[in-house]
Amino acid sequence: MSLRQRKQTYVLLPRHYLKMGKLTTEEATGFEAMFRRSRSQEEQSQVFQVMMANVNRLATDKDRYALLHRDDLFEED
């Protein structure tokens, strides 16, 4: 996959996660702008990793909201 094709794919991902409700409008706009500014595959990969960490924060965080979301308030898992 060429750099341009990869970039176009990554630019569309935040909109997809926005429609799924995993990102807010501001977050999706910010990630889309970061993907548009990235110049190399390394930069694209870094932005992608940060976006995925943000999307999966409810599944991995240990704060009360994330634990309530996972029904694991007492951290029994």
Secondary structure, DSSP 8 states (H G I E B T S, - for coil): --HHHHHHHHHHHHHHHHHHTSS-HHHHHHHHHHHHH--SHHHHHHHHHHHHHHHTHHHH--SHHHHHHTT-TT---
